[in-house]
Structures are given as structure tokens and as C-alpha cells.
Amino acid sequence: MSGPLTAVVAGGGIGGLAAATALASDGIAVTVVERAARIDDVGSGLLLYQNGIAAADAISTSLGRRIRAVGYVVRQDDVRLVTDPSGRVIAREPIGAVAEREGLPQVPILRTALQDALMREARAAGAHIRLGTAVVGYRQAPGQVSVRLSSGDTIDADLLVGADGLHSVIRASMLGDGPPRYQGYTSVRGRAIGCELYPQAFVVNGRGTQLFVAPANADTLYWTAKVTAGAGVWPAMGPTAALAALVDRIAQWRPAVVAMVRDTDPADIAVTDIHDRNPVRRWVRGRVALLGDAAHPMVPALGQGANTALEDAVVLADCLRRYPDPDGALRAYEAERVERAARVVLHSRRQGALDQGAGRLRALLRDAGMRWRGRKDAATFDVVGWRPREAATRPGPG
């Protein structure tokens, strides 16, 4: 082909910006099209495991440095406690020791801090980012994709990357496989600044409710409550009422935990029903490829949504480097990612159902299993042990 490849990335979330950075760093002319007009500062956080940090470092060493600077780098002696609602310890997870063994840290981080780091890296790499615009469709011709935007414009490119999330327009056009599946619980998320519990990471196992808490930076804890409920019930409440309902639900828990949730600013609350999809074997059609939640949405039980999206971005860029034909590169990307992502999706689904402890017997079985394993989840080190094909990392633009 003459001239550099061109790519449109639909979606400016974590996966889309990671892909944009990786592709632009390799000289591909990238345009990111993002529906939102800006990245709102909402208090939800996420946990980058060793596989996600390895992927970020491979995208660029400067991205890895940014993430470590704005997140909380787990220390060697850090332990995550798993407790019952009264505070009695069920298990002690040696997360710092695991980080030392794996040679890479865990890094809890606020979602907006991660997106900001990725946005800076993508722009420094040369990606053009178009906010307040959505991809509404596309049409393929041999060797080209015409991407239709909500503005009425059309962009012609060599590649289209569908990183447009759970309700992906690109996936709907490619696969037509209907809506995602509600998994029976809602996520209520927030953050606590200057909390007396900082910086202890912990999980509280209630009946039908599980609370995950981790430090996200120098003075902030982020928390995520998963609540067994009917579809749409909690999101319909709105942030203020959902926060009040959660405080009422955990009112008999350890007072310090109740206070942490109660004192959260309602403006920082996000409420989302939890969905996933059954794994599929097709992520690519012609010059269009799915990535992140558009390809493999998963429940948050293993905390792998963002991590696997970063992995996708690394593998996509790697395949486009190694294969001179973009069609072959996209097929290789699909072949390398489908099986791994499917395993993580299904493992997350099983763990999520177990975590909720909906009912006395299920709660007892969940707690007994965690006590026996000495950890919250049954994730194998195969999940966090993923590493990029190439050991070398890019210096990065930033």
C-alpha cells in the first residue's frame, strides 16, 4: 500500500484511546470518534492488574509512568481483607506479595484519571480526537471502510475499530446478536476522600450485596457495591436516592464502612445494571474489528474489563505491525484474542454469581470458599499472567 494506513476508532473510552495510542504510535493516521462531549469526573474507579499494566507499558512506557503516577501503586506489604459485614476477617489476600512475584504492580485508579492519561498519550502520538460525535454506521468496499457520523459527515479509512462499548453500533451492524444479558445485579459506585479507612483495600461480603474498596490515589478510596436486584430498578432511582437506598441496605454493617458510603457526595455516584454477552468467535469482518466491551463485555467480578481492553489494543497494533496485509492482520488479531477473552468472560460470570451470596446458603458457600482459598475470587494466575508477545515497550510520545 502507498502512504500510511488510516483508521477510525469508534469510541473514546479506555479501549478506544488505548487502541488509538498504539496505532498512532506506529504511524497509522487515527481519528477517534467519541459520542460524549467531555469526560465527566465521576467517582468510579477500577483496578489495573498485572496484565493491564503490562499492556499499558507495551503501548508506551510513558503511559505506564502516567498510570503509576496518578493511581495507587500497591506496595509489597499490602493486603486486601475480605470480611463479613461486622468486620470479621474471612481472608487476607497478599496483593503486594503477588505483585512482587509477578514483577508488576496492581494499580487501582480512578476511571477518569486513566482516561485522561490515555487521552494525553493518544494526542501526543498524533491521534485526532473528535468529541461530541457518534459513529452511526459504516459501509465497506474492497480495502476501505466509509464511516458515517452523527454530524452527517463520512470518513473514509483503511480500518474501522469498533470500541463503542456495551451497546456497540459497530457490533450490531456486524453481528446483529441482540441486546446484552442482564446478570441479576446492579453496580453502585463512588469515592471517599480523606476517609479514616484509607489506604486499606477490602471486600465486604453481605447477603445479596458485596462491597469492593481500594485506594485510588494519595487520599481517595473508590468503592463499588454490587446489589442483587431486578433490571432497571436501581438506575431508575437516580444517584441521590440510590445512595440513600444503599446506606439503608448496609445500615447494620461495620459503622466505619457505613460512614464511608453515607458521606460520599451524590454527585460522584454512578449506578449501572451489570450485563455481559455470551462469547462469540467473530470479532472481524473485512476491515472492521471489535475491541473491548464491544467485543467481549464482562461482569466486573474479576476486574478485567479495562485490562482485557488494553490487551486488545496491544495485540491489534502488534498484528498490524507483523502482517503487511491489513486483512490478514485483523484475522490474526481475532484468532489471538477470541479464546482468551471468552475464558475471562465466562470466569467473570461464574465469579459474579458466586460473589452476590443471594440467599443464606449461597452466602455461606461463598464465604467458606473464600476462607479456604484465602482470597475473594478463584481467578487463576493465567488471567493476570498475560504478557505481550514482544518484551520490548515503546518509549512513548509523552
C-alpha positions as CSV (number, residue, x, y, z in Angstrom):
1,M,0.0,0.0,0.0
2,S,1.1,3.6,-0.6
3,G,1.1,6.0,2.3
4,P,0.3,5.3,5.9
5,L,-2.7,3.3,6.9
6,T,-5.7,5.3,8.1
7,A,-8.0,4.2,10.9
8,V,-11.2,5.4,12.6
9,V,-11.7,4.3,16.2
10,A,-15.4,4.4,17.3
11,G,-15.4,5.2,21.0
12,G,-13.1,7.3,23.2
13,G,-13.2,5.1,26.3
14,I,-10.4,3.1,27.7
15,G,-10.1,0.6,24.9
16,G,-10.6,3.1,22.1
17,L,-8.0,5.5,23.4
18,A,-5.6,2.7,24.1
19,A,-6.0,1.4,20.5
20,A,-5.6,4.9,19.1
21,T,-2.4,5.5,21.0
22,A,-0.9,2.1,20.0
23,L,-1.9,2.6,16.3
24,A,-0.9,6.2,16.1
25,S,2.5,5.4,17.7
26,D,3.1,3.1,14.7
27,G,2.5,5.8,12.2
28,I,-1.2,5.0,11.4
29,A,-3.3,8.1,10.9
30,V,-6.0,7.7,13.6
31,T,-9.3,9.5,14.1
32,V,-11.2,8.8,17.4
33,V,-14.9,9.5,17.3
34,E,-16.5,9.8,20.7
35,R,-20.1,10.4,21.5
36,A,-19.6,12.3,24.7
37,A,-18.7,16.0,24.5
38,R,-16.3,15.7,27.5
39,I,-15.0,13.1,30.1
40,D,-17.0,13.7,33.2
41,D,-15.3,13.4,36.6
42,V,-17.4,10.7,38.2
43,G,-16.0,8.9,41.2
44,S,-15.9,5.3,40.0
45,G,-12.5,3.5,39.9
46,L,-11.1,0.3,38.5
47,L,-8.2,-2.0,39.2
48,L,-5.4,-2.5,36.7
49,Y,-3.9,-5.9,37.3
50,Q,-0.5,-7.1,36.2
51,N,-1.8,-7.9,32.7
52,G,-3.3,-4.4,32.3
53,I,-0.1,-2.8,33.5
54,A,2.0,-5.0,31.1
55,A,-0.3,-3.9,28.3
56,A,-0.1,-0.2,29.2
57,D,3.7,-0.4,29.3
58,A,3.7,-2.1,25.9
59,I,1.6,0.7,24.4
60,S,4.2,3.2,25.7
61,T,6.5,3.4,28.6
62,S,5.3,6.9,29.2
63,L,1.7,5.6,29.5
64,G,2.9,3.2,32.1
65,R,4.6,6.0,34.0
66,R,1.5,8.2,33.9
67,I,-0.7,5.5,35.3
68,R,1.7,4.8,38.1
69,A,1.9,8.5,38.9
70,V,-1.9,9.1,39.1
71,G,-3.0,5.8,40.6
72,Y,-2.1,3.9,43.7
73,V,0.8,1.5,43.3
74,V,0.2,-1.5,45.5
75,R,3.1,-1.8,48.0
76,Q,4.9,-5.0,48.8
77,D,3.3,-5.5,52.2
78,D,-0.2,-4.5,51.1
79,V,-3.0,-7.0,52.0
80,R,-6.6,-6.9,50.8
81,L,-9.0,-8.0,53.6
82,V,-12.2,-10.0,52.9
83,T,-14.6,-9.5,55.7
84,D,-18.2,-10.2,56.7
85,P,-20.5,-7.1,57.4
86,S,-19.4,-6.9,61.1
87,G,-15.7,-6.6,60.1
88,R,-14.7,-10.2,60.9
89,V,-11.9,-11.3,58.6
90,I,-12.7,-14.1,56.2
91,A,-9.5,-14.0,54.1
92,R,-6.3,-11.9,53.7
93,E,-5.2,-11.5,50.1
94,P,-1.4,-10.8,49.9
95,I,-1.8,-8.5,46.9
96,G,1.6,-6.9,47.5
97,A,3.4,-10.3,47.5
98,V,1.6,-11.3,44.3
99,A,2.8,-8.0,42.7
100,E,6.4,-8.8,43.7
101,R,6.2,-12.3,42.3
102,E,4.7,-11.1,39.0
103,G,7.2,-8.4,38.7
104,L,4.5,-5.8,38.1
105,P,2.2,-4.0,40.5
106,Q,-1.6,-3.8,40.8
107,V,-2.7,-0.2,40.3
108,P,-6.1,0.9,41.5
109,I,-7.0,4.1,39.7
110,L,-10.0,6.5,39.2
111,R,-11.5,5.8,35.8
112,T,-11.3,9.5,34.8
113,A,-7.6,9.6,35.7
114,L,-7.0,6.6,33.4
115,Q,-9.0,8.1,30.6
116,D,-7.2,11.4,31.0
117,A,-3.8,9.6,30.8
118,L,-4.9,7.8,27.7
119,M,-6.2,10.9,26.1
120,R,-2.9,12.7,26.7
121,E,-1.0,9.8,25.2
122,A,-3.3,9.4,22.2
123,R,-3.0,13.1,21.3
124,A,0.8,13.1,21.8
125,A,1.0,10.1,19.5
126,G,-0.8,12.1,16.8
127,A,-4.3,10.8,17.0
128,H,-7.1,13.2,16.1
129,I,-9.9,13.1,18.7
130,R,-13.4,14.2,17.7
131,L,-15.7,14.6,20.7
132,G,-19.5,15.1,20.7
133,T,-19.9,12.9,17.6
134,A,-21.0,9.3,17.2
135,V,-20.4,6.7,14.6
136,V,-23.9,5.7,13.4
137,G,-22.9,3.2,10.6
138,Y,-20.4,2.1,8.0
139,R,-20.2,0.6,4.6
140,Q,-17.3,-1.5,3.2
141,A,-15.7,-1.6,-0.2
142,P,-12.6,-3.6,-1.0
143,G,-9.8,-2.3,1.1
144,Q,-11.8,0.6,2.5
145,V,-14.5,1.5,5.1
146,S,-16.8,4.5,4.8
147,V,-17.8,5.5,8.3
148,R,-21.0,7.6,8.8
149,L,-21.1,10.1,11.7
150,S,-24.0,11.6,13.6
151,S,-22.9,15.0,12.2
152,G,-23.7,13.8,8.7
153,D,-20.1,13.6,7.7
154,T,-18.4,10.5,6.3
155,I,-14.8,9.4,6.9
156,D,-13.1,7.0,4.5
157,A,-10.4,4.9,6.1
158,D,-8.5,1.7,5.7
159,L,-9.7,0.3,9.1
160,L,-12.6,0.8,11.5
161,V,-12.1,-0.2,15.1
162,G,-15.4,-0.7,17.0
163,A,-14.6,0.3,20.6
164,D,-18.0,1.7,21.2
165,G,-18.9,-0.2,24.3
166,L,-21.6,-2.5,25.6
167,H,-24.3,-1.2,23.2
168,S,-21.9,-1.1,20.2
169,V,-23.4,0.2,16.9
170,I,-20.5,-1.5,15.1
171,R,-21.2,-4.9,16.7
172,A,-25.0,-4.6,16.0
173,S,-24.2,-4.0,12.3
174,M,-21.6,-6.7,12.2
175,L,-23.3,-9.5,14.2
176,G,-26.9,-8.4,14.9
177,D,-26.9,-10.6,18.0
178,G,-29.4,-8.5,20.0
179,P,-29.1,-6.8,23.4
180,P,-26.6,-7.8,26.1
181,R,-27.8,-10.0,29.0
182,Y,-28.6,-8.6,32.4
183,Q,-26.9,-10.7,35.1
184,G,-29.1,-10.0,38.0
185,Y,-27.3,-7.3,39.9
186,T,-26.5,-3.6,39.8
187,S,-23.3,-1.7,40.4
188,V,-23.4,1.5,42.6
189,R,-20.0,3.3,42.6
190,G,-18.5,6.2,44.4
191,R,-15.4,7.6,46.1
192,A,-14.4,8.7,49.6
193,I,-11.8,11.4,50.1
194,G,-9.9,11.6,53.4
195,C,-11.7,8.6,54.8
196,E,-10.4,7.0,58.0
197,L,-10.2,3.6,56.3
198,Y,-7.7,4.8,53.8
199,P,-5.5,3.2,52.4
200,Q,-6.8,-0.3,53.4
201,A,-8.2,-2.3,50.5
202,F,-11.0,-4.6,51.4
203,V,-14.1,-6.5,50.4
204,V,-17.3,-6.9,52.5
205,N,-19.4,-9.9,51.8
206,G,-23.1,-9.2,52.6
207,R,-26.1,-11.3,51.6
208,G,-27.1,-10.1,48.1
209,T,-24.6,-7.3,48.4
210,Q,-20.8,-7.2,48.0
211,L,-18.7,-4.1,48.5
212,F,-15.2,-3.7,47.0
213,V,-13.0,-0.9,48.2
214,A,-9.5,0.2,47.1
215,P,-7.2,3.2,47.3
216,A,-7.2,5.1,44.0
217,N,-4.6,7.8,44.6
218,A,-2.9,9.7,47.5
219,D,-6.0,10.3,49.6
220,T,-9.0,8.7,47.9
221,L,-10.8,5.3,48.2
222,Y,-13.1,4.2,45.5
223,W,-15.8,1.8,46.3
224,T,-18.2,-0.4,44.2
225,A,-21.3,-2.1,45.7
226,K,-22.9,-4.9,43.7
227,V,-26.5,-5.3,44.7
228,T,-28.8,-8.2,43.6
229,A,-31.9,-6.5,42.1
230,G,-34.3,-6.6,39.2
231,A,-33.2,-5.0,35.9
232,G,-33.6,-1.2,35.9
233,V,-34.7,-0.8,39.5
234,W,-31.6,1.0,40.9
235,P,-30.7,3.1,37.8
236,A,-34.2,4.5,37.9
237,M,-33.7,5.8,41.3
238,G,-31.0,8.4,40.3
239,P,-27.8,8.9,42.2
240,T,-29.1,10.6,45.3
241,A,-31.9,8.1,46.0
242,A,-29.6,5.1,45.1
243,L,-27.0,6.3,47.6
244,A,-29.7,6.6,50.3
245,A,-31.0,3.1,49.4
246,L,-27.6,1.6,49.6
247,V,-26.9,3.2,53.0
248,D,-30.2,1.8,54.3
249,R,-29.3,-1.7,52.9
250,I,-26.0,-1.8,54.7
251,A,-27.1,0.1,57.9
252,Q,-26.1,-2.8,60.2
253,W,-22.6,-3.2,58.7
254,R,-19.5,-2.0,60.5
255,P,-20.0,1.7,61.3
256,A,-16.8,2.9,59.5
257,V,-17.9,1.3,56.3
258,V,-21.4,2.7,56.6
259,A,-20.0,6.2,57.2
260,M,-17.7,5.9,54.2
261,V,-20.6,5.2,51.9
262,R,-23.0,7.6,53.6
263,D,-20.5,10.5,53.3
264,T,-20.0,10.1,49.6
265,D,-21.0,13.1,47.5
266,P,-24.1,12.1,45.4
267,A,-22.5,13.9,42.5
268,D,-19.8,11.2,42.5
269,I,-22.3,8.3,42.4
270,A,-22.7,6.1,39.3
271,V,-25.4,3.4,39.0
272,T,-25.3,0.8,36.3
273,D,-27.0,-2.5,35.7
274,I,-24.5,-5.2,35.1
275,H,-24.6,-7.0,31.7
276,D,-22.4,-9.3,29.6
277,R,-22.7,-11.3,26.4
278,N,-22.0,-14.9,25.5
279,P,-18.6,-15.1,23.9
280,V,-18.6,-15.1,20.1
281,R,-15.9,-16.3,17.7
282,R,-16.3,-13.4,15.2
283,W,-14.8,-10.0,16.0
284,V,-13.7,-9.1,12.5
285,R,-15.5,-8.6,9.2
286,G,-13.4,-7.3,6.3
287,R,-11.6,-4.1,7.5
288,V,-13.8,-3.8,10.7
289,A,-12.7,-5.1,14.1
290,L,-14.3,-5.1,17.5
291,L,-12.4,-4.3,20.7
292,G,-13.0,-4.1,24.4
293,D,-16.6,-4.1,25.6
294,A,-17.9,-4.1,22.0
295,A,-16.2,-7.5,21.5
296,H,-16.3,-9.1,25.0
297,P,-18.4,-7.3,27.6
298,M,-18.0,-9.0,31.0
299,V,-19.2,-8.5,34.6
300,P,-16.8,-6.8,36.9
301,A,-16.2,-9.7,39.3
302,L,-12.6,-10.3,38.2
303,G,-12.0,-6.6,37.4
304,Q,-10.8,-7.5,33.9
305,G,-12.9,-5.3,31.6
306,A,-10.3,-2.5,31.3
307,N,-7.4,-4.9,31.5
308,T,-8.5,-7.0,28.6
309,A,-9.3,-3.9,26.5
310,L,-5.7,-2.8,27.0
311,E,-4.6,-6.2,25.9
312,D,-6.8,-6.0,22.8
313,A,-5.1,-2.7,21.8
314,V,-1.6,-4.1,22.2
315,V,-2.4,-7.2,20.1
316,L,-4.2,-5.3,17.4
317,A,-1.2,-2.9,16.9
318,D,1.2,-5.9,17.1
319,C,-0.7,-7.8,14.4
320,L,-0.8,-4.7,12.1
321,R,3.0,-4.4,12.5
322,R,3.7,-8.1,11.8
323,Y,1.3,-8.6,8.8
324,P,1.8,-6.5,5.7
325,D,-1.9,-7.1,4.6
326,P,-4.4,-5.4,6.9
327,D,-7.0,-8.1,6.2
328,G,-4.6,-10.8,7.4
329,A,-3.6,-8.6,10.4
330,L,-7.2,-8.3,11.6
331,R,-7.8,-12.0,11.2
332,A,-4.7,-12.7,13.2
333,Y,-5.9,-10.3,15.9
334,E,-9.2,-12.1,16.1
335,A,-7.5,-15.5,16.3
336,E,-5.2,-14.4,19.1
337,R,-7.8,-12.8,21.2
338,V,-11.1,-14.7,21.0
339,E,-10.3,-17.7,23.1
340,R,-8.6,-15.8,25.9
341,A,-11.4,-13.2,26.1
342,A,-14.0,-16.0,26.2
343,R,-12.4,-17.7,29.1
344,V,-12.3,-14.4,31.1
345,V,-15.9,-13.5,30.3
346,L,-17.2,-16.9,31.5
347,H,-14.9,-17.0,34.5
348,S,-16.1,-13.5,35.4
349,R,-19.7,-14.5,35.0
350,R,-19.3,-17.5,37.4
351,Q,-17.4,-15.5,39.9
352,G,-20.0,-12.7,39.8
353,A,-22.9,-15.1,40.5
354,L,-20.9,-16.5,43.4
355,D,-20.0,-13.1,44.8
356,Q,-23.5,-11.9,45.4
357,G,-24.3,-14.6,48.0
358,A,-28.0,-14.1,47.2
359,G,-29.6,-16.3,49.9
360,R,-28.3,-17.7,53.1
361,L,-26.9,-21.0,51.7
362,R,-25.2,-19.2,48.8
363,A,-23.6,-16.7,51.2
364,L,-22.3,-19.5,53.4
365,L,-20.8,-21.3,50.4
366,R,-19.2,-18.2,49.1
367,D,-17.6,-17.3,52.4
368,A,-16.4,-20.8,53.0
369,G,-14.8,-20.9,49.6
370,M,-13.1,-17.6,50.1
371,R,-11.9,-18.7,53.6
372,W,-10.4,-21.9,52.1
373,R,-8.8,-20.2,49.1
374,G,-7.6,-17.2,51.2
375,R,-8.9,-14.8,48.5
376,K,-12.0,-13.3,47.1
377,D,-12.0,-14.9,43.7
378,A,-10.9,-18.1,42.1
379,A,-9.1,-16.4,39.3
380,T,-6.0,-18.3,38.2
381,F,-2.7,-16.6,37.6
382,D,-3.3,-17.3,33.9
383,V,-5.7,-14.3,33.9
384,V,-3.2,-11.8,35.3
385,G,-0.2,-13.6,33.9
386,W,-0.9,-12.5,30.3
387,R,2.0,-10.6,28.7
388,P,2.5,-9.0,25.3
389,R,4.1,-11.0,22.6
390,E,7.1,-8.6,22.4
391,A,9.0,-7.9,25.6
392,A,10.2,-4.5,24.4
393,T,8.0,-1.5,25.0
394,R,7.7,1.8,23.1
395,P,9.3,4.8,24.6
396,G,6.1,6.7,24.1
397,P,5.3,10.2,22.9
398,G,4.6,11.8,26.3
